[in-house]
Structures are given as C-alpha cells and as structure tokens.
C-alpha cells in the first residue's frame, strides 16, 4: 500500500514469516520483503499455538504457521514500544521497531 499511497509509508509495517525449525534452520515461508524492505520486518511464525473455535462455546489449542502467526507478535512488540514511549507518534514507533 505505501508504494501506491505515499502518505502511508511513515507508519506502515509489512511482516514476513521466517520459520525457525527444531534443528535451528531458518526458511522464508512468505513473500520476501523485496521492494517493501524499508518498512518490512521478518518474524518467526512457525508452530505457534493459537486458539481455534470449534462449536458453541468450545475452543481448542492448535499449532499454526505463517504470517498470520507472525503478525500478532509484531503487533505485540509495537504495543510494548508504545507503552514505553506513549508520547511518540506512529511514525516514530515504526522507526524504533524497524531500527532495532
């Protein structure tokens, strides 16, 4: 989106999924950052336990993989940064995350 709407580029973050397997090897399991490298962060979204809806009020835990598992962890890092620096603008929080 920031490539098409430049106003978004100051506070936009793309997430790529880089899986770390039990033997320590890493593998890119999503689209690479490529042209979005200036606002992209890679995170491990492999074998993350999440809650799944079954029926009625039943839920169960299951392990999932992918950017859908990596992105909430990046969002959590942003929340922690914003808690530590509550007066920072979104573009400052974005820069803090991308530069650390």
MDTraj code that builds the backbone (N, CA, C; nanometers):
import mdtraj as md
import numpy as np

residues = "UNK UNK UNK UNK UNK UNK UNK UNK UNK UNK UNK UNK UNK UNK UNK UNK UNK UNK UNK UNK UNK UNK UNK UNK UNK UNK UNK UNK UNK UNK UNK UNK UNK UNK UNK UNK UNK UNK UNK UNK UNK UNK UNK UNK UNK UNK UNK UNK UNK UNK UNK UNK UNK UNK UNK UNK UNK UNK UNK UNK UNK UNK UNK UNK UNK UNK UNK UNK UNK UNK UNK UNK UNK UNK UNK UNK UNK UNK UNK UNK UNK UNK UNK UNK UNK UNK UNK UNK UNK UNK UNK UNK UNK UNK UNK UNK UNK UNK UNK UNK".split()
xyz = np.array([
    [0.0802, -0.1201, 0.0000],
    [0.0000, 0.0000, 0.0000],
    [0.0850, 0.1273, 0.0000],
    [0.1925, 0.1349, 0.0810],
    [0.2712, 0.2579, 0.0806],
    [0.3366, 0.2878, -0.0541],
    [0.3557, 0.1842, -0.1360],
    [0.4127, 0.2068, -0.2681],
    [0.3137, 0.2813, -0.3577],
    [0.1853, 0.2682, -0.3285],
    [0.0816, 0.3349, -0.4068],
    [0.0275, 0.4606, -0.3387],
    [0.0324, 0.4630, -0.2060],
    [-0.0160, 0.5774, -0.1284],
    [0.0961, 0.6202, -0.0343],
    [0.1779, 0.7128, -0.0777],
    [0.2993, 0.7503, -0.0049],
    [0.2712, 0.8016, 0.1359],
    [0.1537, 0.8549, 0.1622],
    [0.1210, 0.9039, 0.2962],
    [0.1243, 0.7919, 0.4000],
    [0.1087, 0.6689, 0.3572],
    [0.1115, 0.5550, 0.4492],
    [0.2522, 0.5115, 0.4864],
    [0.3510, 0.5527, 0.4103],
    [0.4864, 0.4982, 0.4255],
    [0.5521, 0.5308, 0.5590],
    [0.5103, 0.6352, 0.6269],
    [0.5757, 0.6725, 0.7526],
    [0.5427, 0.5796, 0.8687],
    [0.4272, 0.5151, 0.8661],
    [0.3883, 0.4322, 0.9799],
    [0.3361, 0.2954, 0.9358],
    [0.3824, 0.2449, 0.8239],
    [0.3377, 0.1158, 0.7716],
    [0.4437, 0.0101, 0.7996],
    [0.3988, -0.1093, 0.8378],
    [0.4918, -0.2200, 0.8599],
    [0.4373, -0.3439, 0.7892],
    [0.5186, -0.4034, 0.7047],
    [0.4883, -0.5337, 0.6460],
    [0.5559, -0.6397, 0.7313],
    [0.4974, -0.7574, 0.7367],
    [0.5562, -0.8670, 0.8129],
    [0.5802, -0.9854, 0.7196],
    [0.7015, -1.0370, 0.7230],
    [0.7365, -1.1593, 0.6506],
    [0.7573, -1.2701, 0.7533],
    [0.7234, -1.3911, 0.7163],
    [0.7373, -1.5051, 0.8070],
    [0.8642, -1.5826, 0.7751],
    [0.9556, -1.5859, 0.8720],
    [1.0760, -1.6683, 0.8618],
    [1.0661, -1.7742, 0.9710],
    [1.0481, -1.8982, 0.9302],
    [1.0309, -2.0069, 1.0266],
    [1.1652, -2.0573, 1.0765],
    [1.1738, -2.0819, 1.2071],
    [1.2907, -2.1447, 1.2674],
    [1.2486, -2.2847, 1.3125],
    [1.3081, -2.3847, 1.2537],
    [1.2707, -2.5216, 1.2830],
    [1.3474, -2.5757, 1.4035],
    [1.3031, -2.6912, 1.4526],
    [1.3628, -2.7502, 1.5726],
    [1.5129, -2.7702, 1.5602],
    [1.5630, -2.7974, 1.4407],
    [1.7069, -2.8196, 1.4228],
    [1.7852, -2.6890, 1.4050],
    [1.7161, -2.5744, 1.4162],
    [1.7825, -2.4447, 1.4091],
    [1.7873, -2.3824, 1.2703],
    [1.7476, -2.4570, 1.1685],
    [1.7477, -2.3983, 1.0339],
    [1.6333, -2.2993, 1.0192],
    [1.6550, -2.2015, 0.9320],
    [1.5547, -2.0993, 0.9071],
    [1.5138, -2.1049, 0.7613],
    [1.3858, -2.0722, 0.7360],
    [1.3363, -2.0740, 0.5995],
    [1.2290, -1.9667, 0.5833],
    [1.2393, -1.8896, 0.4762],
    [1.1380, -1.7898, 0.4453],
    [1.0128, -1.8617, 0.3994],
    [0.9025, -1.8392, 0.4686],
    [0.7772, -1.9066, 0.4359],
    [0.6687, -1.8092, 0.3935],
    [0.7083, -1.6956, 0.3404],
    [0.6127, -1.5992, 0.2884],
    [0.6819, -1.5209, 0.1785],
    [0.6135, -1.4254, 0.1242],
    [0.6778, -1.3394, 0.0251],
    [0.7926, -1.2654, 0.0910],
    [0.9042, -1.2487, 0.0215],
    [1.0153, -1.1727, 0.0800],
    [0.9814, -1.0248, 0.0867],
    [1.0555, -0.9521, 0.1668],
    [1.0313, -0.8083, 0.1804],
    [1.0535, -0.7355, 0.0472],
    [1.1570, -0.7706, -0.0255],
    [1.1872, -0.7144, -0.1585],
    [1.1694, -0.5630, -0.1633],
    [1.0758, -0.5149, -0.2434],
    [1.0580, -0.3694, -0.2599],
    [1.0012, -0.3029, -0.1358],
    [0.9537, -0.3803, -0.0407],
    [0.8992, -0.3229, 0.0825],
    [1.0011, -0.3255, 0.1966],
    [1.1273, -0.3520, 0.1673],
    [1.2295, -0.3683, 0.2708],
    [1.2389, -0.2494, 0.3653],
    [1.2087, -0.1311, 0.3178],
    [1.2181, -0.0111, 0.4024],
    [1.1150, -0.0108, 0.5147],
    [1.0089, -0.0895, 0.5017],
    [0.9062, -0.0933, 0.6068],
    [0.8604, -0.2369, 0.6337],
    [0.9566, -0.3296, 0.6290],
    [0.9242, -0.4709, 0.6481],
    [1.0079, -0.5294, 0.7616],
    [0.9467, -0.6145, 0.8409],
    [1.0170, -0.6851, 0.9466],
    [0.9848, -0.8339, 0.9313],
    [1.0830, -0.9190, 0.9552],
    [1.0619, -1.0636, 0.9488],
    [1.0514, -1.1179, 1.0899],
    [0.9593, -1.2116, 1.1080],
    [0.9426, -1.2717, 1.2390],
    [0.9068, -1.4186, 1.2223],
    [0.9330, -1.4960, 1.3258],
    [0.9081, -1.6396, 1.3233],
    [0.7608, -1.6690, 1.3526],
    [0.6922, -1.7202, 1.2535],
    [0.5524, -1.7580, 1.2705],
    [0.5325, -1.9076, 1.2559],
    [0.6341, -1.9863, 1.2935],
    [0.6280, -2.1312, 1.2793],
    [0.5863, -2.1973, 1.4099],
    [0.4899, -2.2854, 1.4028],
    [0.4483, -2.3701, 1.5151],
    [0.4053, -2.2852, 1.6359],
    [0.3176, -2.1883, 1.6109],
    [0.2668, -2.1012, 1.7165],
    [0.1317, -2.1553, 1.7622],
    [0.1159, -2.1712, 1.8924],
    [-0.0090, -2.2223, 1.9466],
    [-0.1120, -2.1108, 1.9518],
    [-0.2284, -2.1385, 1.8964],
    [-0.3366, -2.0406, 1.8992],
    [-0.4670, -2.1118, 1.9329],
    [-0.5672, -2.0343, 1.9644],
    [-0.6981, -2.0885, 1.9976],
    [-0.7831, -2.0947, 1.8709],
    [-0.8527, -2.2033, 1.8543],
    [-0.9418, -2.2202, 1.7397],
    [-1.0832, -2.2445, 1.7902],
    [-1.1792, -2.1900, 1.7198],
    [-1.3200, -2.2084, 1.7530],
    [-1.3666, -2.3438, 1.7021],
    [-1.4373, -2.4167, 1.7846],
    [-1.4888, -2.5475, 1.7445],
    [-1.6382, -2.5369, 1.7160],
    [-1.7198, -2.5208, 1.8187],
    [-1.8637, -2.5004, 1.8034],
    [-1.9197, -2.4564, 1.9376],
    [-2.0324, -2.3888, 1.9337],
    [-2.0912, -2.3392, 2.0575],
    [-1.9928, -2.2478, 2.1276],
    [-1.9535, -2.2842, 2.2470],
    [-1.8532, -2.2064, 2.3197],
    [-1.7227, -2.2838, 2.3337],
    [-1.7083, -2.3916, 2.2576],
    [-1.5888, -2.4754, 2.2645],
    [-1.4739, -2.4166, 2.1832],
    [-1.3562, -2.4190, 2.2419],
    [-1.2342, -2.3789, 2.1736],
    [-1.1284, -2.4840, 2.2002],
    [-1.0307, -2.4907, 2.1153],
    [-0.9206, -2.5833, 2.1375],
    [-0.7923, -2.5192, 2.0871],
    [-0.6803, -2.5662, 2.1403],
    [-0.5499, -2.5125, 2.1004],
    [-0.4960, -2.5938, 1.9840],
    [-0.4364, -2.5232, 1.8896],
    [-0.3698, -2.5916, 1.7794],
    [-0.2501, -2.5096, 1.7356],
    [-0.1544, -2.5750, 1.6749],
    [-0.0363, -2.5069, 1.6252],
    [-0.0581, -2.4677, 1.4796],
    [-0.0218, -2.3441, 1.4481],
    [-0.0361, -2.2933, 1.3128],
    [0.0954, -2.2308, 1.2684],
    [0.1066, -2.2057, 1.1398],
    [0.2264, -2.1461, 1.0817],
    [0.1866, -2.0335, 0.9870],
    [0.2781, -1.9391, 0.9676],
    [0.2585, -1.8388, 0.8640],
    [0.2608, -1.6957, 0.9138],
    [0.2371, -1.6054, 0.8203],
    [0.2357, -1.4631, 0.8560],
    [0.1205, -1.4324, 0.9499],
    [0.0141, -1.5127, 0.9447],
    [-0.0976, -1.4921, 1.0369],
    [-0.0561, -1.5177, 1.1816],
    [0.0502, -1.5919, 1.2017],
    [0.1026, -1.6168, 1.3360],
    [0.2153, -1.5197, 1.3707],
    [0.2876, -1.4715, 1.2717],
    [0.3978, -1.3776, 1.2953],
    [0.3461, -1.2358, 1.3207],
    [0.2428, -1.1948, 1.2495],
    [0.1939, -1.0578, 1.2577],
    [0.1447, -1.0183, 1.3970],
    [0.0669, -1.1015, 1.4689],
    [0.0256, -1.0611, 1.6034],
    [0.1438, -1.0415, 1.6993],
    [0.2517, -1.1167, 1.6770],
    [0.3689, -1.0995, 1.7617],
    [0.4374, -0.9656, 1.7343],
    [0.4400, -0.9249, 1.6077],
    [0.4944, -0.7933, 1.5726],
    [0.4041, -0.6842, 1.6301],
    [0.2735, -0.7032, 1.6224],
    [0.1794, -0.6067, 1.6812],
    [0.2015, -0.5951, 1.8319],
    [0.2317, -0.7070, 1.8974],
    [0.2618, -0.7037, 2.0408],
    [0.3877, -0.6242, 2.0704],
    [0.4890, -0.6384, 1.9846],
    [0.6119, -0.5596, 2.0015],
    [0.5824, -0.4106, 1.9873],
    [0.4956, -0.3759, 1.8943],
    [0.4556, -0.2357, 1.8769],
    [0.3830, -0.1862, 2.0013],
    [0.2957, -0.2671, 2.0574],
    [0.2232, -0.2286, 2.1791],
    [0.3194, -0.2038, 2.2955],
    [0.4201, -0.2888, 2.3080],
    [0.5194, -0.2709, 2.4141],
    [0.5983, -0.1421, 2.3926],
    [0.6371, -0.1156, 2.2681],
    [0.7072, 0.0098, 2.2377],
    [0.6207, 0.1299, 2.2701],
    [0.4937, 0.1235, 2.2337],
    [0.4052, 0.2373, 2.2585],
    [0.3800, 0.2574, 2.4078],
    [0.3805, 0.1484, 2.4825],
    [0.3678, 0.1609, 2.6276],
    [0.4917, 0.2289, 2.6856],
    [0.6083, 0.1945, 2.6336],
    [0.7329, 0.2533, 2.6829],
    [0.7501, 0.3979, 2.6379],
    [0.6962, 0.4327, 2.5217],
    [0.7108, 0.5666, 2.4643],
    [0.5739, 0.6206, 2.4230],
    [0.4850, 0.6469, 2.5206],
    [0.3463, 0.6830, 2.4882],
    [0.3309, 0.8152, 2.4117],
    [0.4289, 0.9011, 2.4194],
    [0.4178, 1.0294, 2.3510],
    [0.4704, 1.0260, 2.2076],
    [0.5233, 0.9131, 2.1644],
    [0.5771, 0.9029, 2.0288],
    [0.4649, 0.8932, 1.9256],
    [0.4855, 0.9567, 1.8126],
    [0.3927, 0.9478, 1.7003],
    [0.4062, 0.8096, 1.6350],
    [0.3049, 0.7646, 1.5609],
    [0.3123, 0.6334, 1.4963],
    [0.4373, 0.6147, 1.4105],
    [0.4780, 0.7190, 1.3382],
    [0.5966, 0.7045, 1.2534],
    [0.7242, 0.6858, 1.3359],
    [0.7288, 0.7408, 1.4569],
    [0.8443, 0.7222, 1.5449],
    [0.8473, 0.5792, 1.6001],
    [0.7318, 0.5292, 1.6398],
    [0.7228, 0.3906, 1.6869],
    [0.7649, 0.2950, 1.5757],
    [0.7191, 0.3220, 1.4544],
    [0.7569, 0.2394, 1.3386],
    [0.9080, 0.2385, 1.3205],
    [0.9684, 0.3542, 1.3249],
    [1.1149, 0.3636, 1.3089],
    [1.1867, 0.2910, 1.4210],
    [1.1387, 0.3049, 1.5446],
    [1.2000, 0.2342, 1.6582],
    [1.1978, 0.0827, 1.6349],
    [1.0847, 0.0308, 1.5882],
    [1.0754, -0.1124, 1.5645],
    [1.1664, -0.1565, 1.4498],
    [1.1650, -0.0838, 1.3411],
    [1.2420, -0.1231, 1.2232],
    [1.3926, -0.1076, 1.2433],
    [1.4337, -0.0212, 1.3345],
    [1.5769, 0.0022, 1.3546],
    [1.6363, -0.0788, 1.4687],
    [1.5531, -0.1585, 1.5375],
    [1.6047, -0.2403, 1.6485],
    [1.5985, -0.3869, 1.6160],
])
top = md.Topology()
chain = top.add_chain()
for i, resn in enumerate(residues, 1):
    res = top.add_residue(resn, chain, resSeq=i)
    for name in ("N", "CA", "C"):
        top.add_atom(name, md.element.get_by_symbol(name[0]), res)
traj = md.Trajectory(xyz[None], top)
